[in-house]
Amino acid sequence: MSLNNNFLIENIQDNKSISDDTKLFYLLSTEQGPKFALILPSVLLTLIAIIGIPLNAGIIYVSVKYRNKLNSTANFLIALNAFFDLLQLTHPFPFFFVATSSTNFIGTFQSMRLLIPALFGIQCSLTCIAFTAIDRLIAIVIPIKYNQMSKRTQRRYSAVNVLLCTLNGLWNVVELWKKCESEENRPVTGFIGQIGWDSKNYLGHYLVGPVLIGISIFCYILICIILIVRKAIYTKKNVNNLETNLFQNQLKLLKSLSLIVSVHVGTVLFGSLLLGFTSDFSAIWNWYLMNLSVCIILMGPLTNAIVLYMNSIDYYDLFKILLNDIKTVLLKFLNLILKTCRISTQINIQTTKTATVNPQQNQQMYCLSNSTRTTVRNDLGSPSIRVTPVKNTL
């Protein structure tokens, strides 16, 4: 029977008409129980998510609490992108549950329903990055008009960005819902890489992400060219202080945003290039490479707060305040636990203390100790008490 199974597995691996997901199912479903090939990548992805979610939540918290200081549209787009990245980082949890519970495989449609927040967040994040690049390009081209934008215009501008990101994310989820509903019986592991668009059968849907990334790259290339030319002009001519200060402020914020976008775009491009080599290996090695590429892509959302903390003075100061607040809350919680433990130990000590006896009670107890009480049954069966004295040896 084992020879037949080995022969079947070899035929499956050599068959190019079978997809890698189907090959993986046949290779890992021969025996029941947990599989190392599923548990290892699920644990790595989950660790990245556990680190990245609080970091992006910190960006959102700081942006909301100190919105009077972080009041530009760029700050709003940073917070919006952090929210979408937070949703994106939730996708390892269904995969981790399926792998560690020894379920190993579920249906495609069930997997897609579990991954709806992550699928929505991924598409919205790519859209938000593209709009952030366009926003920075506008701010660099017309800095004075951009900074003189009224609060009402800023709110409308931000609302349009949120609306467009949301519509693109919902479109992606609805289209994937239709695709996965037609493939509901195909076994998958809950891994998000098995749910996405196939470039062979869904080229139009597949190209949406690369187009958004291309827009971001193009905008930042134009921004770099404009900044180089403008800096050369400012050094040669005496420009008024207003334009110089606006230029410096835009340059500081642009540094952080360009790093965030560079990490996002760089990880996506590198992960996508790594996926291009998966067709040259076996199904298991293709599986490991696909998970490695997704781990690299997740490094982009993971580094948002780190980049802002290291490169932006405003965010550095606000993150310091947030870290001190977290430290204070943790110390209060620790003190509460210690006080609770002290109260419980005091109660235990008080209950274990021996009771004090006054002299009269002690004398009565001594008199009783000089005699023993024995119970004897009479002939009628009723107990009678007889006290036998004991000689005092003293």
C-alpha positions, -999 to +999 in steps of 0.1 A: +000+000+000+029+024+008+044+016-026+012+026-043+010+058-023+046+067-032+039+060-069+007+081-067+026+110-051+054+109-077+028+110-105+011+140-089+043+159-085+053+153-121+018+162-135+020+198-147-018+200-153-025+199-116-022+231-096+002+235-067-027+238-042-041+204-053-006+188-052-001+202-017-035+187-006-026+153-019+009+154-004-002+165+031-035+147+034-021+112+033-020+111+071-040+127+098-025+151+124-005+183+124+019+191+095+052+208+099+049+224+064+017+242+076+026+250+112+060+266+106+048+293+081+016+299+100+036+306+132+060+329+115+032+349+099+013+351+131+043+364+150+047+392+124+010+400+128+011+401+166+040+426+164+025+447+136-011+451+149-002+470+181+023+492+162-003+503+137-029+507+164-004+530+181-003+552+150-041+554+149-043+562+186-017+590+184-034+604+153-068+605+169-057+618+204-034+645+190-054+654+159-050+691+167-012+688+162-013+662+134-039+681+114-026+679+078-041+656+052-008+637+050-012+628+087-047+617+080-036+595+052-008+580+074-035+571+100-058+557+073-030+536+058-022+523+093-059+512+097-059+493+064-025+477+073-040+466+106-068+449+087-042+434+064-022+419+093-052+398+104-049+373+076-024+349+094-049+340+122-073+318+102-042+300+087-027+295+121-060+281+135-064+256+106-027+245+109-025+241+147-059+225+151-048+197+127-077+206+104-051+213+077-075+220+049-108+238+044-129+249+015-119+279-006-152+297+000-149+292+038-114+304+037-124+335+018-151+344+043-125+342+071-101+365+052-126+392+042-111+419+065-076+412+053-086+411+016-104+444+021-074+459+039-048+448+013-066+465-016-074+496+004-038+499+016-025+498-020-050+525-030-042+546+000-005+545-007-011+556-043-033+585-031-007+595-005+019+597-033-005+619-053-011+640-023+026+646-017+031+655-054+003+681-051+019+695-019+053+698-036+041+714-068+018+740-052+030+742-015+015+776-007-020+768-019-019+734-004-010+747+031-037+774+028-064+749+023-093+755+046-105+729+071-137+723+052-118+716+020-094+693+039-124+673+053-139+669+018-105+660+004-100+633+031-136+620+027-130+615-011-098+595-003-117+573+022-145+568-003-123+558-032-102+534-010-133+518+004-149+513-030-118+497-044-116+474-013-152+464-016-149+458-053-120+434-046-139+415-019-170+412-041-151+399-071-131+374-050-164+363-034-177+354-068-145+336-078-142+316-046-179+307-046-174+289-079-144+271-064-158+264-030-148+227-030-112+233-038-091+225-006-069+253+008-051+259+040-066+292+050-034+309+036-042+342+018-018+334-011-042+307-022-072+331-025-057+359-046-060+366-083-044+343-109-025+362-136-035+336-162-072+336-157-079+370-141-053+393-157-075+425-153-081+420-116-044+409-111-031+441-127-049+465-103-023+461-076+007+466-099-009+497-115-014+513-080+022+505-071+033+520-104+014+552-097+032+555-063+066+550-079+059+574-107+047+602-083+078+598-060+102+599-089+086+632-100+087+645-064+125+637-063+131+655-095+111+686-084+129+687-050+163+685-066+155+713-091+138+735-064+167+731-040+191+742-067+169+773-074+167+782-037+204+781-033+210+804-063+182+830-057+170+847-025+136+832-019+112+846+007+110+828+041+075+816+036+084+794+006+116+782+023+098+772+055+071+754+035+098+736+016+116+725+048+083+713+064+073+694+032+108+678+031+106+665+066+072+649+062+082+636+027+112+618+042+090+597+064+063+591+038+089+581+011+104+556+035+070+541+043+061+538+006+095+525-003+093+498+023+057+489+012+065+489-025+099+473-021+086+444+000+057+439-025+080+439-055+106+416-039+079+392-027+063+392-062+096+386-078+102+357-054+068+342-064+081+342-100+106+314-091+080+291-076+072+272-108+108+258-110+106+237-078+084+210-063+050+217-047+064+217-012+093+241-020+069+263-040+047+264-008+076+275+014+087+302-011+052+315-014+050+318+024+084+335+025+073+360-001+042+369+020+064+372+051+085+397+032+054+416+020+041+418+056+073+436+067+059+467+050+029+472+073+051+461+102+075+490+098+051+520+096+054+530+132+092+523+133+098+546+103+077+574+118+094+570+152+129+572+137+124+599+111+096+623+122+102+646+152+064+651+158+057+614+158+088+607+179+076+630+207+040+616+206+052+580+206+074+588+236+043+601+254+023+570+244+051+547+257+052+566+290+014+562+293+016+525+286+044+522+312+023+540+338-008+518+331+014+486+334+029+498+367-005+506+381-018+472+370+013+455+386+008+474+418-028+463+419-018+427+415+008+430+442-017+446+466-041+418+459-015+392+467-005+410+499-041+411+511-046+374+503-014+365+522-024+386+552-058+367+553-040+334+551-016+343+579-045+355+601-065+323+596-035+301+605-028+319+638-035+299+670-063+311+692-053+326+726-067+309+758-073+327+790-060+313+823-094+300+835-100+280+803-064+267+806-071+255+842-103+238+832-085+221+803-058+209+828-085+194+851-100+175+823-066+163+812-062+146+846-091+122+839-102+101+810-137+096+799-147+061+788-180+051+774-195+017+785-227+002+773-250-014+799-270-045+795-299-026+780-278-011+752-279+025+764-245+041+768-233+052+803-203+073+810-177+063+836-149+085+846-117+068+857-093+090+876-057+090+866-029+093+892-008+124+891+027+113+886+039+147+899 
